[in-house]
Structure formats: C-alpha cells, structure tokens
Amino acid sequence: MAFKSFIYSKGYHRSAAQKKTATSFFDSSYQYLRQNQGLVNSDPVLHASHLHPHPVVVANVNYNNVDDILHPHDLDSSINNTNNPLTHEELLYNQNVSLRSLKQQQSTNYVNNNNNNQHRYYSTGPTLPTNQYDPLNFSNRNFQDLSLKTSQPSVQQPQNEYSLLKDENAPVWKEDTEPCLNKSTYLQTHIDEINRCYEQKNYNKINSLYQSLKRNDIVPPLEIFTKVLDSLCKRPLDNNDLDNKMYELLTCYQDMINNRLKPPDEIYNIVLLSLFKGSILAYQFENPNGSDFYKIAIELFNTTTNDPKQKSVVKFRNFSKDVLDYNLLAMNIYPGHITLSKAQQVIKSSPAFIKDSFYFIACFSYAKLTNDKFAIKELYEDFRLSLSSGSPDQGLFDDQFEIYSVILSSFIETGEVELATNLLDDLVSKIQSSNGLASNISLLLSSFLISMSKVDPSKAYEIWFKFHNLNWIPEFSYEFYLVFMANSFQDWNLTKKIYDYIFPMERNLSPLKKQKLSDYLLHPIGVDSITTSLLDYSLQLKDNEVIMKILEESIVKNFSFDIGIYPFVFNYLREIQCGEDYLMRFIESHAEFIKKSNSINKFQFLNMIVDNFQSQSLLNKISHAKFFKNFVEDFNLENCELVSYNGLISCINNFIKIPKTIKDFPYILEIHAILVTKLFDFDTYPILQNGNNEVLLKFRDQIEHQFKMLAQNFCRLNLDPNLLAGVVSQAMKMVNLDDTANGQDLLNFFNHPGDWDKSYPLSLGSFIRNSPRGGIREFTKLSKEGYCFDYDTYKELIIKRAINKQIIDKCLEVCPDSIELKNIVNLMISKIPGRNLTQLIINNPKFSKVFVPNLRNDSMLKLIENCESLSNFIRICDFPEKFKSIAIQAENKNAIELIYERLFDGGKYADILRYNNIVPVLNLELLLKSCIRSGEFKKYESLSKKFNDKISESSKIDIQLEYLINKNDLKGAFTLFEKTPRELRTPHKTMDLYTFALFLDSFNRNITYYESPENTLQFANILSSQTSFINLLSTYNLIAHSDHLMNFNVGGMAAKVKKEILNQMLNNLYDSIRLLSPSIENDKSMKEKLREKVKNYCRFKAYLKSPELDMDELKTLVSVESFLNPFTPSMLFNNLIETIYINEHASSLVLQNGLIYSLQQKGLNKILSYLEESFITSGNDANIEKVREFRSLLRKSKPLQA
C-alpha cells in the first residue's frame, strides 16, 4: 500500500504516551483505516533495513552532531550540572528499556532537578519536554563520553580559541545567538513562508513546512491549518496516489483536533469535499479504500450537523455547493450510511442549497436504491411544484427530462410500473408535439427499459423491439445494450439475442470522467466488466459459439478482460486444442492491454499461459513477442511475495533449450542482461539474499551462468558488439567474471567497443540527466572527435533544450519505433523556443514526411503561432488536402481554427473561402466576414440565411454593419446602428464599425461626432474623419487631454498609443481606396478630400514627433499616394538617387511634410527591393533596369547590408 512509505511523517520515533487521544467521532473509521493500511507501527521490518536509514533521520542526526561540535559547552552544562547524574551502568541499562519505563524512571531520578536542567531544542528533530531525554539520541560511544565527563571537572576554554572561530572568513551559516529554539520566531517564519507558497500556488511545499512545525511541537493558528489542508487537496505531488493524499489530509485534520482547535466551516468544507471526491475517485478506479473514505466523511458530516441537545434538530453549517453536490453523489455510490431525510434536512439548511436538477436526480436515485416509495412520491410532488411555479429555475426547466428519466426508473424499481408507463407516454407525446431533442427521448427510453429489464427482462425486450421498429426512435447507446444484457443473464436465450444484436456494433464506452455530476447517475458506470461477466457465464455453460465470438471480438475491437478470467479462458482453449497461430494472436492482442497494468498482472498473465501450455514453439514465440521485453523490464524482487515468476522462468529456460541463430543472440543477451540488472540491483538484492525463496535464488544463479555463457559465445564468434543494447555492457559489470577465462578481456570486449570503433553508439543519457552541464560538455567534445550516440543521449539533450539541426537529424535517425517518433517530435517542438522553430523544424527537409504526420494539436498550435511565413507553412503541410479526414479535423480542431484566424488577420479572405470547401471553417463569424471582405456578397447572403440561428444577435448586427459598409451602403449602416438597442451592441466592436462608417461618409459631408471613443481605433476613426488639419488638432487635444474620455495622458501620451493611432489612421486611408475607389475616381471633390486627408496624416505624424516611417508604413503610404499619382514610386526612386548622390553616407531619406525613412540597418536594401517589386508589378522594365544598375553601383562604392 502507498501508506507504508510514510512512517516517518507520522512520527514513529515518538512514544504512544506523547500522542493525544482523538475525539470519539473520529476514532471508529479513521483508526480502522489507519490500523489496516499500515499507518501506525504495524509495518513489517524490511530485510537489511539497517543498510538504508531513512534520509530524514540521517539529516537530523548529522545536523545535531555538527551542532554539538559547535556548542560543546552547552552539552556539557546540560549533563554535568545535574545534582544526581546517571551512572554509566544505568545509562546502558536504560538504552534497552521502553520509552514509557524510561520516563517513569526519569521522573523519579529528576524530581528535584527541574530548575537546573538546561535543554536545547533542534529545529530538525522532535522537542521533548524538560527532564525527558530521548534515548534514540544516545549511542554507546556517547554514554562512555558522558560518564567520563561527569567525573572530570569542566575546563573553561581560552578566550583566544573562541576568537579564532569568530574570525572565520566564510561562516557556513549565520551564528545562532539564541540559547534555545525561539518558538515564536520559528512559527512566524514558517507562517510567512506558508503564506508566500500559498499565494504563489506552490502547494507541494506547504505540507513539509507544516511538518517542520509539528516535529518541534509548535501548533500553528487555524488560518494556517486551513491553508495546509487546502494545499493538500490541491497539490499535484500525490495526484496519482489517492491513498496518500487522504492520509495526509486526515492526519493534518486530526492534529488540529488533538490540539483542541475548533475547525471553522471553511475547514469542514475542505475536508469533506476532499473525502467525498476521494471516495468517488476510488470507486471509479476500483480502490478498495473508497468505502472507508466515505465512512469517515459521512461520520464527520453527521457529527458536525447533529445537535447534542436536540437530536432531531440539525445544527446550521455553511457548507459549500460543491460539498452538498458531491455528498449527494457519494451517497448514491455508497448507499445505506445515511437516511435520505437526514441528508435533505442538512442540505436544505445550508445557504448554498439550490433546488436544481442534480438535487432531484440524486435524491430520486437514492430513494430508488433504498426502496423508499414515500420519499419518491414526496420528491415527485416537490419537483412538479417547482417546475410549475411562476418563475422556475431555468436549469431545472432545461434538464427536466433528465429528472423524468430518473423518476421513471424509480417508479418501475419500486413496483409502480403502470404509473411509469403512463408517465412515459405523456412525456414522449410532449417531446413529439414540441419537436424536442432526440437525446431526450433516448434518455427516457433507456432509463425505462434498463429498469424494466431488472424487473422483467422478457417484457423489457418486447417493449424494446416495438420501439426499435419505429423510425423516429433514435438508436440506443452501446452501454445501454451492455447493461440490458447484464440484467438478462438469467435468461440465456435472451442474453444471446441481445449479444448477437450488438456484436457488429462499435464498442463505444463513455470516458470515466463525466462532464456533469448528474452523468454519473444518469448513465451506467463500470460497464466495461460486463463483457467479462458474459464470458464467465458462457464458460460455465460451455456455450462454444458465444465464447469464440467474445474472444474474436476482443481481438478485433481491441479490449481486454478482467485478469481473473484468463485462467479459465486458457483452460478452455487448451481443452478445445486451439491452434498455436490463433492462440498467439489472442495472447499478443491481450498482452498489449496487460502491458499498461501493474507488473503483478503481467506475470500472472504469463503464469496462466504456462500453466496450460508447455509447447516449446509457443513459449519461443511468446519470448520473442513485442510485449515480452516490456514484461521483463517490470521484473521486481519487491513483488516476489505477491506473485510467482514461474511463467517468466519457463520462458527464459526455453531460450536455452531451443536452437538459436546468430540473429537471436543480441535479443537473448539483452533479455538476460535486463534480468541480471534486476536480480543484482543494490536496493533489492538483500530481499532475495535474506529470503527463503529457493526458486528465485536458483533462477538468479542460472541467469548469471547463462548470461556469461552467452557472452562468451558471442565473443568467440567474433560478432559485432555494436548490435547489442547498452544494458548488456552494464550487466557485464555486475556479474562475477573471476571464474571466467579471460574475464577482463571479455569485459573490455563489451564495455569499450567505442575505443576502437567510433560507429558504436555511446550512451551519455544518464550523465546528462545527473549533470546537464558536464554531460553536454562531454557530448560536444566527443561529437567533435567523431563519435556517435544512442537515442537516449539525444532525447536527454532535447529535454535539456540543447538542440541544434544536427541533434534533431541524428535523433530522428536513431529513433527506435513509430510510437517513440511521435513522442520525440512533439517533445522537440515543446522544448525549442518559438523564435527558432522555423529554422530548426519547419525548414527541416523531413518536416513534411516525418514531423507533420506525428504532430499533436498543441505542437501544431505552437508551430502556427511562431512560423515566420504562414503561406510557406500551409504549403509544406499540404493544407487543406491532408486534413480532409474528419478524424484529423477533430484531432487538430484548434490548430485549424488558428490557421484560419491567421489567414483572416493577414487579409487572405479568398484563401479562406477556397479552403472552406475542403476543411470547413467552424468560426461562422470569421467565414461570413471573409465573404464580405473578399466581395462574395451573394455567398455571404446564402450563408447568413443558412446559419442565422447559430449566431448571436449582437454578432449578427456587427456582421451586417460590416456588410453594408463594404457595399458602400453607408445610409443603411447608419439606419441599422440607430435602430440597434444599446444592450445589443457589442462593446467596442459595434462602435468601431460605426466610427469607421463615419470616416467613409466624411468624403461626402462634414462629420461632427460628440461621443467619447472607447479605444484607440475609434479615436483614429474620429481623427481621420476631420477634413481640415485644424479640426484634427482640436479634436485630438479635446479627447487626448480629457480625464472623462480616455486616459491617454498618463505621464505624457505613451509612444505605444501614439503609434497605434497613427497606424490605424494610415490603414483607414488605405481601406478608403479599396471601398470607395470607383466613387473617388469619378468625383474630383472626393479625390481632393483624400489628398487633403493624406496630407493631414503626414502633418499629424510630424506633430506627434514621430516622423519616422518603417518599411510597412512606407509601402502603405506609397500605395495610397499611387492611387492619387501613379508616378509616386518613380518619384520616390528619384528622391533616393538624389539623396545618395548628394551624400553617399546619408542615414535617412527625407519625404514630404517632414517624414523620414531610415536607411540604416538594411533600410536601403529593403527600399530598393520594394521599388524593384513595384516596378515588376506595374511592368515598368526601364525602371527595373535602373534599380538594378543603381544597386550594382552602390555595391561597388559600399557593401549593401543583406
């Protein structure tokens, strides 16, 4: 059990006399749980345990020894100043007595010495009260030293000797001036650290801090107990060890009770919620301690709510909603420990109580389990009253059919079949008339039929058959049929009918973790074992047809049985003389599932095979199967008392008996080497050596002998040691080669092939794990010398983020299998920084064939987020062609959404619509906006009608506004905006569109806008709407410096905000050309207004003291100017030539209205490349030649920056 590794944390070195008694309500279940799970001192002593002292004890002893050396005078005074010291003989005698008798003797000997004894406290060990020595701190050597000290007068050390200690240049720690442990300081320090860890959510550390306080008998306040308990529930340290989590939680809670601290309701909520959740998890994962967890929880629940004065009255407790819900669920899993009336009384008295759907589902379910007809009728009336009230809970109304399904089940199982039938008719008619969901019908009928099958399986089958012939009745789930079949086992013919029906169906079981708590009660749990039960019945009845169908189904549909059924299966296969091929197929299929279970099941599985089949050819096939190596790697001597290894031993013995080929040598040696490392492991070797298991002792000697014989034969045949796994050379160091001829040469043959053959892969994995810097340094050195390395080395380098192109290529080259390839590919992407992904991964020649097929969703997301060119990434991935499959689309749902979002942000609207024909866009808003912005208005209108009911009202308005704006129907856009109520306007977005429409309308009329903007985009739209520069400046000053409008003026207007506004104003000018180009070309006044707005933008940019343009801004500005003057690129080129002609080393290019473009840091090369592209697009060959000629002249005079 997991409890056995936590002896020290319970303080096993203390006596029972030091422990305080727990309260009565906590004794029964908790003490039972502790005594039966090894919580106290009931653990058996491990063999040779003296070789492995507990690390905490070692640390404590070492610390105290060092402290004694630093303060020897304190130790002397504490012993020598006593008036009646113990003699040497008495101390030796007392070493062997119990702590209780020692305390009794010391209370007699030191009754008059209470005021003279001085006792120091240690923060790393338990503190005992005055006059009580801990015998564990005295060794024989100490007793002799102390007896000598009592007879010798203490000599004061010279003052200069102490001064030498004080003059040490680098003290190990700050000098402790306290004569003993200052408990208040110690407590406050720990409180501060616990609070800090709690705030940082470092929950793993908090319990160790509390244990430090506990070891020193310091009791923290209730607030700290609350945080400790909460951290125990939340810490990830023991997420996979439920027993330990519950043990630590209950121990901490009992400590609080023992110290007579009254828990507040917050602590009750933490403890109860954790216990209820723990009991549910234990049930799911078949942990036998689940019932004990629930017993403790319900006992605590009852005790905290019972009023000792009036037993019929419930004490008020402020339980949380989660505690109430999980209590209701746990009640249904472990029924009979509390009455429904008591539970309802407590739940209804809590302020968090809500009469929601889960309350009714859980209560009906519990009343059904306890066969409480009266409670069911009361609940039914209460439910109908709640549903028909003037303002019923919306959740209750939405989930009413879930509740009705439990009501139907309750009526049938308590004998009210006729009432249930009438109610079902009414409900089905109601759903049909209201065009309700098919899932509601399926849920109602499933509950009705499953409950009916418990009462009368034949009648239930007749009803199902009638429903099955109705086209409007949906198909039932696979789980439904399994439960239906389980309830019909007494009628074997009916069972076979149901099994024949579900035999071709896909085995689709719901996951253990449900979406809602009510799903645990509405849908069957633990149905995966029903097939095992069916197989068990068929084996008992010797129904060959059903048996073989189940066995074949398990192979085809990939599922396993409970481990206890396999002996009977193999016995049956032996009786029918099953062929080896089919038998091996069955074994390999089921071994793949056994691989995922614990090691005990693996060896039990082997034992079952060997008990029924001893064929050498079969055992040879098993020992060479893929799963066998995994089984061998799980061999552990710690389990030798729990499981027999006869099956494994038989398979290994078979290695020697059968003929071997040279190809078999590496594998056989590897299997033997793994066993050698397990049998001679330092930690488990004493278990076998000191035990009485003669079979394993003989097996160990046999393995050692066979391994040395195989190694010698391998060497004599002069085979290539590079073919062997690294574990072989490791095992050679563990066996005794003294009695082997040329033992050292044999060892060198296996251990040093790299010295004479650099093609032998070296293993630096463990070196890198233990010392990353040293390991990476050694790897770099050996790589330069031409050595190669194994897969583990490269994997560890990737884990430590030491990644380059060579390591990636080599790692992929030596990757052992496809499963590991998928893991390593995703590990690489998770460890490589985002800025390097394009260079190392996306541009890798193997990206398309190796990386893409193995990418998980999170890895794909990281690549898309960090790729430098999305179009290049899409091309390499072959999107969307390789994403046609629905399964691939479901697996990469988030990645596909991100691709479409980035395409949308990049303005690739036509690409989105084209890809949508192959891989549908799930974001409807994005799809509709892409239709609008690409000019596909008819497609937008058809899609808008098709998906009208799947888009929210506010989103519809925003999309329609954008549609009207893009159609240049500004009047319609303003009308729609004015008709839209404020509550339907999307914050920011709706006003963004409205202010942009005002900007477009400013080409036709003067715009006056009085509402304050909500963001920089609206601010930029308002500024762009101004026709004159004076109006623009006045609007800017009014808004930017107003505290009531926008808080831009924090320490001066931030440069980031200014840049956003200017970029958005420039984008507005560019969008106006796209949207209004036909009108502007035909209307001179509009063209003049555009020219004025461009000029206003340039002047405003200079006014804000940010005249510099980057390359993107320059491109956009040139595009706008080119619309007004097609010769703008040529004018820019002429300006550049003149600037360079005047000053060859010019740092910037001066443009109109004082704008500047920097020619430093690749700027000159970028502008030339842009001009060349621009002239190529316009087909201006003459200017293209001029740009190229100018570039060549510049190269001669000074090198252009690449």
Buried (B, 14 or more C-beta within 10 A) or exposed (E): BBBBEBBBBBBEBBEEEBEEEBEEBBEEBBBEBBEEBBBBEEBEEBBEEEEEEEEBBEEBBEBBEEBBEEBEEBBBBBBBEBEEBBEBEBBBEBBEEEBEEBBEBBEEBBEEBEEBBBBBBBBBBBBBEEBBBBEBBBEEEEBEBBBEBBEEEEEEEEEEEEEEEEEEEEEEEEEEEEEEBEBEEBBEBBBEBBBEBBEEEBBBBBBEBBBBBBBBBBBBEBEBBBBBBBBBBBBEBBEEBBBBBBBBBBBBBBBBBBEEBEBEBBBBBBBBBBBBBBBBBBBBEEBEBBBBBBBBBBBBBBBBBBEEEEEEEBBEBBBBBBBBBBBBBBBBBBBEBBBBEBBBBBBEBBEBBBBBBBBBBBBBBBBBBBEBBEBBBBBBEBBEEBBEEEEBBEEBEEBBBBBBBBBBBBBBBBEBBEBBBEBBEEBBEBBEEEEBEEEBBBBBBBBBBBBBBBEBBEEBBEBBEEBEEEEEBBEBBBBBBBBBBBBBBEBBEBBBBBBEBBEEEEBEEBEEEBEEBBBBBBBBBEBBBBBBBBBBBBBEEEBEEBBBBBBBBBBEEEBBBBBEBBBBBBEBBEEEEBEEEBBBBBBBBBBBBBBEBEBBBBBBBBBBBBBBBEEEEBBBBBBBBEBBBBBBBBBBBEBBEEBBBBBBBBBBBBBEEEEBEEEBBBBBBBBBBBBBBBBBBEEBBBBBEEBEBEEBBEBBEBBBEBBBEBBBEBBEEEBEBEBBBBBBBBBBEBBEBEEBEEBEEBBBBBBEBBEEEBEBBBBBBBBBEEEBEEBBEBBEEBBEEEBBBBBBBBBBBBBBEBBEEEBBEBBBEBBEEEEEBBBBBBBBBBBBEEEEBBEBBBBBEBBBEBBBEBBBBEBBBBBBEBBEEBEEBBEBBEBBEEBEEEEBBEBBEEBBBBBBBBBBEEEBBBBBBEBBEEBEBEBBBBBBBBBBBBBBEEBBEEBBEEEEEEBEEBBBBBBBBBBBBBBBBBEBBBEBBEEBEEEBBBEEBBBBBBBBBBBBBBBBEEBEBEEBBBBBBBBBBBBBBBBEBEBBBEBBEEBBEEEEBBEBEEEEBEEEBBBBBBBBBBBBBBBBBEBBEEBBEEBEEBBEBBBBBBEBBBBBBBBBEBBEBEBEBBBBBBBBBBBBEEEBBBBBBEBBBEBBEEEEEBEBBEBEBEBBBBBEEBBBBBBBBBBBBBBEEBEBEEBBEBBEEBBEEBEEEEEEEE
